[in-house]
Amino acid sequence: MSTTSHHWYAARTSVEQVEEGHELAPRFDADGLIPVVTTDHATGEVLMVANMNAEAFAKTIELGEAVYYSRSRKQLWHKGATSGLVQKVKEILIDDDQDAIWLRVDVQGGASCHVGYRSCFYRSVPVTPSADGPLDLTYTITEKVFDPKVVYGDAPNPTKL
């Protein structure tokens, strides 16, 4: 990647420039991150939510493949580099105040979740439950696309307790 790719980001000079202008002026939070919603380009299905830092966003633009920032590993994460489930970016959208990104992607291999499902959103939470205590989640996707043990082997699980 070019070391000057951050030059794609304009300085944020006014509300009008950010909301109505034609320059990319992303706002990264205090930790240097911006949230990213990733959906399937063809179906609109939400696949995952992650974060990017300025470098990951620039690499995503440059490569045309999703590159995120892993908060747990504190490093860039080129989606699919290990699993082969690369996310080919078809469109990048940024919200009105340029502090959230929406990636529309085609997934090579058909899955985006490290657990093996097509989407990271494979369970639903009951709305207006009548029971007390912990709620039971309902699986909305029941078949895994791949076996994480085969794909990732002994690599540490990114889920933190």
C-alpha positions as CSV (number, residue, x, y, z in Angstrom):
1,M,0.0,0.0,0.0
2,S,1.1,3.5,-0.7
3,T,2.3,5.3,2.4
4,T,0.4,8.4,1.3
5,S,-3.0,6.8,0.9
6,H,-4.3,8.8,3.9
7,H,-4.1,11.8,1.6
8,W,-7.6,10.6,0.4
9,Y,-9.0,12.0,3.6
10,A,-9.9,15.7,3.7
11,A,-9.6,17.8,6.8
12,R,-13.0,18.3,8.5
13,T,-13.5,22.0,8.2
14,S,-17.3,22.6,8.5
15,V,-20.6,20.8,9.1
16,E,-21.6,21.8,5.6
17,Q,-18.4,20.3,4.1
18,V,-18.8,17.0,6.0
19,E,-22.6,16.6,5.4
20,E,-23.1,18.1,1.9
21,G,-19.6,18.2,0.4
22,H,-17.9,15.9,-2.1
23,E,-14.8,15.2,-0.1
24,L,-14.1,12.1,2.0
25,A,-13.6,13.3,5.5
26,P,-14.1,10.4,7.9
27,R,-14.3,10.9,11.6
28,F,-12.5,8.3,13.6
29,D,-13.3,8.0,17.3
30,A,-11.0,8.6,20.2
31,D,-9.4,5.1,19.7
32,G,-8.9,5.9,16.0
33,L,-11.7,3.6,14.8
34,I,-14.8,3.9,12.7
35,P,-17.6,1.3,12.8
36,V,-18.4,-0.7,9.6
37,V,-21.6,-2.5,8.7
38,T,-20.9,-5.1,6.0
39,T,-23.8,-6.5,3.9
40,D,-24.1,-8.9,1.0
41,H,-24.1,-6.8,-2.2
42,A,-26.7,-9.0,-4.0
43,T,-29.2,-9.7,-1.1
44,G,-28.7,-6.9,1.4
45,E,-28.2,-9.4,4.2
46,V,-26.2,-8.0,7.1
47,L,-23.0,-10.1,7.4
48,M,-21.1,-8.5,10.1
49,V,-20.2,-5.3,12.1
50,A,-16.5,-4.5,12.6
51,N,-14.2,-1.5,12.9
52,M,-11.5,0.1,10.7
53,N,-8.8,2.5,11.5
54,A,-7.5,5.0,9.0
55,E,-5.0,2.5,7.5
56,A,-7.6,-0.3,7.2
57,F,-10.0,2.0,5.5
58,A,-7.3,3.2,3.1
59,K,-6.3,-0.4,2.3
60,T,-9.9,-1.4,1.7
61,I,-10.3,1.5,-0.8
62,E,-7.0,0.6,-2.5
63,L,-7.4,-3.2,-2.6
64,G,-11.1,-3.4,-3.2
65,E,-11.2,-6.1,-0.5
66,A,-12.3,-5.6,3.1
67,V,-9.6,-4.9,5.6
68,Y,-10.7,-4.3,9.2
69,Y,-8.9,-3.4,12.4
70,S,-9.1,-6.2,15.1
71,R,-9.5,-4.6,18.5
72,S,-8.7,-8.0,20.2
73,R,-5.5,-8.5,18.3
74,K,-4.7,-4.8,17.9
75,Q,-3.7,-5.2,14.2
76,L,-5.1,-5.0,10.7
77,W,-7.2,-7.9,9.6
78,H,-7.6,-8.6,5.9
79,K,-10.8,-10.5,5.8
80,G,-10.3,-13.9,4.3
81,A,-6.5,-13.9,4.5
82,T,-6.6,-17.0,6.7
83,S,-9.9,-18.6,5.7
84,G,-10.0,-17.7,2.0
85,L,-13.4,-16.1,2.6
86,V,-12.4,-12.8,1.1
87,Q,-14.9,-9.9,0.9
88,K,-14.7,-8.3,-2.5
89,V,-15.9,-4.7,-2.1
90,K,-18.6,-3.7,-4.6
91,E,-19.6,-0.4,-3.0
92,I,-18.5,1.8,0.0
93,L,-21.0,4.2,1.5
94,I,-20.4,6.6,4.3
95,D,-23.1,8.1,6.5
96,D,-24.2,11.7,6.7
97,D,-21.6,12.9,9.3
98,Q,-19.0,10.5,8.0
99,D,-18.5,8.5,11.2
100,A,-19.8,5.1,10.0
101,I,-19.1,3.0,6.9
102,W,-21.3,0.6,5.0
103,L,-19.5,-2.0,2.8
104,R,-21.5,-3.9,0.2
105,V,-19.5,-7.0,-0.6
106,D,-19.4,-10.3,-2.5
107,V,-18.1,-13.0,-0.2
108,Q,-15.7,-15.5,-1.8
109,G,-16.7,-18.8,-0.2
110,G,-20.1,-17.7,1.0
111,A,-19.4,-17.0,4.7
112,S,-18.3,-14.0,6.8
113,C,-18.5,-15.4,10.4
114,H,-15.5,-17.0,12.1
115,V,-18.0,-19.4,13.8
116,G,-18.7,-20.8,10.3
117,Y,-22.1,-19.2,9.5
118,R,-22.8,-17.1,6.4
119,S,-23.6,-14.1,8.6
120,C,-22.4,-13.2,12.1
121,F,-26.1,-12.5,12.9
122,Y,-27.3,-16.1,13.1
123,R,-29.5,-15.9,16.2
124,S,-32.5,-13.7,17.1
125,V,-33.4,-12.2,20.5
126,P,-37.1,-12.5,21.5
127,V,-39.0,-9.2,21.5
128,T,-41.3,-8.6,24.5
129,P,-40.5,-11.8,26.3
130,S,-42.8,-13.1,29.1
131,A,-40.2,-15.2,31.0
132,D,-37.9,-14.0,33.7
133,G,-34.2,-14.9,33.6
134,P,-31.7,-15.2,30.7
135,L,-33.4,-15.1,27.3
136,D,-33.2,-18.0,24.9
137,L,-31.8,-17.1,21.5
138,T,-33.3,-18.7,18.4
139,Y,-31.0,-19.8,15.6
140,T,-32.1,-18.1,12.3
141,I,-29.3,-19.8,10.4
142,T,-28.8,-23.4,11.3
143,E,-26.2,-24.7,8.8
144,K,-22.5,-23.7,8.9
145,V,-20.8,-23.0,5.6
146,F,-17.5,-24.2,6.9
147,D,-16.0,-26.0,10.0
148,P,-13.9,-23.4,11.9
149,K,-11.6,-26.1,13.4
150,V,-10.6,-27.2,9.9
151,V,-10.1,-23.6,8.6
152,Y,-8.4,-22.0,11.6
153,G,-6.9,-25.0,13.3
154,D,-5.3,-24.0,16.6
155,A,-5.5,-20.2,16.0
156,P,-6.9,-18.4,19.0
157,N,-10.6,-17.6,19.0
158,P,-11.2,-13.8,18.7
159,T,-14.3,-13.9,21.0
160,K,-13.5,-12.5,24.4
161,L,-15.4,-13.4,27.6
